[in-house]
Amino acid sequence: MPYIWQNSDWPQFTWNQDKFDGKLAEFEQLALLTDNLLNQLQKKVREQTAIELLASEALHTSLIEGEKFDIQDLRDKCGEALKHAQSDAGTRDANGDVVSLVFQARYDFNLTLTSERLCKWQEMAIAKTSAFHKVERGKCRTHAEPMQIVSGAIGMETVHYEAPPSSAVPGEMERFLDWFNGSTALPGILRAGIAHFYFECIHPFEDGNGRVGRAISDLALSQALGRPVLMSLSKTIFERRNSYYDALSQSQSSSLDLTDWLNWFADAAVSAQKDAIELMQFLAGKELFWEKYEGRFNDRQVTILERMLKEGPQGFQGGMSAKKYAKLAICSYELAQADLAYLMDVGAMHHCMDEGRPDRFEITLPSLDSE
């Protein structure tokens, strides 16, 4: 079976939108909800939300490719990028560059996508290269060898996909950019999904194609929303990375019908936006919580509450018990019980009934609606 770019009608993609129309509509509703929440958030919480989601995107788009960065370092760099309101996040170490890539794709969404811009993004995506693995940076691939996606041990490789030859890349990229810059009338998710798939099929760079392709999706979504997209699509892709690669591979080795791929992509985008909304509500609730109880907790209680809130929207695993409290606060079991009783009395905590254990507690965060 030929690869998708070997079809005579390439790249005239087709799809059955009825299969995922509901997901497109759901994403639009979630985007409206996100806008409404943004209008309710304090400036500090809006900035925290943007930083967390930028850092998450930078972290997970790298993790997908097997690279790991320090999340706090990424948060610091994202904060600097937002603070200075510029596309260059500062230093040119690897963390700064992946932040710059994510930041530019979202916050410079009004700029036309060009070959020069994509080459700059690829340079950011692979800021560090091994002395044993030299990679062409800042330009499209030129090697004569086939560009293949393979897995397996040496001598037993499985070729999952072979991209167009390097000699065809300039023409393919010119056609891709013409399509991308002329397709803004398409629904955001649809355009983002097609753009990501189309770009990955061309695979124009020697390395960094995945990270640049996901940045293109962010750009397309930001252009559709008229603001920087607020979610981490790469986090969802990382969590579903096996099905992500399967969906890409199956569509790259078949006809020009992208229905299955677009259905997968739309589902991932909806899930990512739901996660982002949950994060926004959590950060807003945390801020309201500390305002509501300012000066009403002792040092032990502050230590425990901060530790629990550090776990984020998913909460403190298993809830907080008096035994855990005593260990974390370095106090007696009796003091832990008294502290928890006080937190219950003032409404700062409630029984963690989901665990089926009435002796477990979790924090009661105020909601935006209740304030």
N, C-alpha and C positions, 0 to 999 in steps of 0.2 A: 504493500500500500504506500503511495507517495506521501511525502510530508505536505502539510497544508499549503506551503508557499509554492509547491509544484503543481497545484491545481491551475487549470487554464484560466479560470476566472479570478484568481488571486489578485488583489485582496477584497473582492466583493463579498463581504460577510453577509450572512443572513441569520435570522433568528425568529422564533415564535414568541412574541412578547406576552401572549396570553398565559404562558407558563410561569411567568414571574411578575406579572403586572401588579399583583397584590403586594409583593415585596417593594416594588417601586413606590406604590402609594403609601405603604407603611413607613418607608424611609422619609418621604416628604412630611408625614405627620410628626415623626420623631424630630426632624429638622426644625419644624415650627415650635415644638415643645422646647427644644434646645434654645431657640431664640427667646422664647418667653422666660425661661429660667435665667438666661443671661441678663435680661432686663431687671430681674429681681435681685441678682447677686450684688454684693458689695464689690467695690473695685478690687480689694485685696483678694477676695475669693475668685473673681474672674481671672486674675493673674495667676493664682495658684492652680486653677483648673488648666489654663493654657500651658503652664510650665509642666505639670504632671503629664498631660497628654503629649506634648512635644517630646519630653524625655522618654516616655513609654514608646513612642514611635521610633525614636532614634535607637533605643535599646533593642527593640524587637525586630526592626528591619535588619539589624546587625546579627542578632541571635539566629535568625533564619539562615544566615550564611555562615554560621559557626563562629562568629566573633562576639566577644563579651566585653562590655564596658561597665564601669562603676556607675550605678544609677544616680548616686548623689552628685557625682562629678557632672553627669549629664544635666541634672536639674540645675546646678549652678550655672552651667553654660547657657542653658535655655533662658534662665532668669536674666543673664547678661544680655542675651540677644533681644529679649523683650524690652529690657530697660533702655537700651540704646536705640531701639526701633530701627535696626538696620539688618541687612541680610547676612553680613559677615559676623559670625559669632565670636570672633576674636582670634585666639591663637590657632596655629595650624597643626596641632597634634591631632591624632585620630579622632578623639572625642569631639573636638571643636568642629571638625569637618563634617562628621555625620550630623551634628546639630545644625550646621549651616545648610546642609542638603535639605533636611526636613523643614527648617525654618523658611528657606527661600521658596520651596514648593508651595507652602501655605500662605505666606505673608506677601509674596510678590506675585500673587495670582493674576494681577492685572497685566503682567508683562507677557508679550508674545513668546511662545515656545520656539526656540531656534536651535540649530545644530550646535552653535557655540555654547549656548546655555546647557544643553545636555552633556556636552563634553566637559564643561566645568563641574557639573553634578557628578559625573563619573570620577573625576579627579578627587572630589570630596569623598565619594563613597569608598575609595580604596586608598586612603591617605597613607597607610602603612603597607609596604610590600616587603616580602621576605627577600633576603640576599640570594636565596636559592630559587626564587620564583619571581623573575622580573616580569612585570606587567606593563603594557602600554597604557599610559595615563593621559587623559585629556584629549584623546582622539579615537576614532573608530579603528577597529582591528584591520590589519593589512596582511596577516600571515596567510600563506597558501594552504596550510593544513585545514581540514574540515573543522568547523565549530560544532562540536558535539556535546550533548548532555549525556553523561555516562555514569554508571554505578558499577560496583563490584571490584574485586581484586584485580591487580595487573595480570593480564593474560586471560582473564575471565570476565571482561567488561561486558555490560549490557548497554547498548546505545538506545537511549529513550527518544532522542530527537537530534536531528541535524539541521542547523540553520542555513540560510542562503550563504553562498560563498562570499568571501571578503570582497571580491571584485564587484559584487552586486549591491553591497551595503550602501554606498553613496546614493544610488538611485532609489533604493528602497526607503532610505531615511528621508529623502526629499519628498517622496510620495506620502510617507507617514506624517510628516510635519504639515503638509498641505491638508491632509485629511483632518488632523487634530485641530488645527487653527480654524478650519472651516466647518467644524461639527458642533459648535456650541449650542445649537438648537436642540440637540438630543437631551433626554433626561440625564441628570448628573451621574447616577449610578451606571446607567447604560453606557454612557460615553467613557466613564472611568474604567469600566470593565473591559470594553473593547480596546481602549488605548493600552491598558496594561498587557492584554493578550497579544495585540498586534506588535507592540514593542518587543515583547519576549520572543515572539516568533522570528523577528529579524535578528535579535541578539547582536546588536552592532558593536559591542565592546568586548575586549578580551576578558574583562572581569568587571563586576559591579552592575551587571544588567538587572539583576533582581531588585537591588536597592533603588536604582534609577527608575525602574518600571513602577515600583510602588510609590515613588515620589510623583511620577506622572499621574497616577490615580488620585493622589492628594491634590494635585494642581487642578485636575478636572473637576473634582468635587467642590473645591474652594471657588472655582469660577462659576459653577452652577449655583452655589449658595450666595455668592456675592460677599463672602467673608472667609477668613481662614477656617477650614474644616476643623471641628472640635471632636476628635475621636482618635483612636489608635487602631487603624485597620491592620497594621502589621502585627499587633498583639493577637488579634483574632486569627490572622493567618498563621502565626507561630503556633498557636494552640491547636490549629487544624492543619498543620503543615503536611501531613501525609495525604489528606484528601485534596489539599491545595495542589500538590505536585501531580496527583492522579488526574485532577480535573484539567490542569494545563496539558499534561502529556496526552491524555485521550483526545482532547480537541485539536492538538497540534498534529496528530497523526490521522486525521479524518477529513471529512468534508469541510466546507466553509460555513456550515451551520454552527453557530456559537450558542445555541439555546442552553445546553447543559452547563457550559462554562459560565454564562451570564446568570443562570439560576444560582449556581454556587456562589458567585461573586456578590450578587444582590443579598443573599442570605447572610454572608459574612459581614457586609456593610451594615445591615440592619442590626446584627448582633453587636457590632462595634459601637454603633451609635447608642444602643441601649446601655452598654457598659459605661459609656461616657456620661450619659445622663445620671446614672447611678453614682458615678464619681462626683459630679457636680452637686447632687443632692447631699452626698456625704460631707463634702468640704463645707458646704453652706451650713449644714447641721452642726458640724464641729465648731465652726466659728460662733454660731448662735449659742451653742452649749457653754463655751467658755465665757461668753458675755453674760449669760443668764446666771451662772454660778460663780462669778468673779468674787474672790475673797472668802468663799464658803467652804473650802476644802483644806485639810491639813496637808503637810508635805508628803506623807505616805499616800494619801488618796490621789494627789496630783501625779505622783510617780506612776501609780497603777493605771490611772485613767489615760495618761499620755502613752503608756505602753500598750494599752488596749487599742487606742485610736490609731496607733502606728500601723496596725494591721490593715487599715483601709476599709473600704465598703464591705468586704467579705466578713469583717468582724474577727474577734479573738476566738481562735479555734477551741471549741468545747466550752466556751464561756469561762467566766472567772469564778473560782471557788475560794473558800476561806483558806484552804491549804495552799493553793497557788498564790494567793494574795500574800500570805505570811512569808512564803519563800521569796517572792519578787520584792516585797517591801522590807524584807529582813526584819520582821517583827514577830511577836508571839501570835499563836492561833487565836487567842482571846481578843487581842487588839484587831486582828483581821476581821473577826466576826463583828466587832463593834463598828469598825469603819464601814463595812458592807451594809450593816443595818442602818447607819446614818444615810448612806448613799441611796438606799431604798426609800427611806422616810422622806427625803427631800425631792424624790422623783428623778434622781440622776441615773438610777439603774433599775432594772426589772428582772424578774425571773426568766431564765433562758429555757422556756418550756419546749422549744424545738428539740432540745437534747433529751427531754423526758426526765430531767433531773432538777427538781425544785431548789437544790442547793447550788445551782450554777446561775450566774448573773451576767447580764450584758448591759451596755450603756444605752440609755434612752436619749436619742438625739432629737432636738426640736426639728420640725419640718418648716419649710418656707411658708406653707399654707397656714400653719398654726400660729405664725408670728404676725 
